Amino acid sequence: MKEFDVDNWYRKSQYQFFKTYKDPFFNITSNLDVTNLYNYCKKNQLSFSLACIFIAVKCVNQIEEFKLRIYNNKVVKFDEINIGSTVLNDDNTFSFCYFNAEKSLEIFVERGKKVIENHQKGIDFNPALNALDLVHCSTLPWISFTGFKHARKGDEGEKGIPKLVFGKFFKDGDRKKIAFSVEVHHALMDGYHVALLLEKMENYIQNL
């Protein structure tokens, strides 16, 4: 983590405008075409849900604005962002697991399965409340939603951690799509950067 040079940032004006908002977050929901990803996972016997998480964190790390956070009222930048995701327990409650960014989809899925297996051996709610080098991720495999609102603790605007949510995948003609929600701090990025994330994710999927 290192302090980010806001004074020479091309978004300095936008940052100063939105940083004092009581609720500085905006949310965009879109449908990702995951046909190639679904087929790739089925062919190679990979976890589809872990594959979605991998692609999200891989593409997050390709966009500078998604690696910015707020710490002690200053903007900081991380070299690498990992991902924390909800995992479903047998009783339909959920807990949190944390996955490191990896070079390849196969390695991420292999190590991700071990993370989940270890979690299931000793289930712990374990929210990493103070970690900033993360994006937060959830999966709602029962719902193909068209909008999403997160629960609020009240200090989220002082951190600026992006929140991602995957929904239930559905068929659209001969394509498979999945609802995908992205919520970000407007002082740290704009709609352009969310669109860039969606574009990078779809490009990665199409080139599997």
Secondary structure, DSSP 4 states (H G I P E B T S, - for coil): -EE---TT-TTHHHHHHHTT-SS-EEEEEEEEE-HHHHHHHHHHT--HHHHHHHHHHHHHTT-GGGGEEEETTEEEE-S--EEEEEEE-TTS-EEEEEE---SSHHHHHHHHHHHHHHHHHS------TT--SEEEEEE-TT---S-------S-GGGT---EEEEEEEEEETTEEEEEEEEEEETTT--HHHHHHHHHHHHHHHHT-
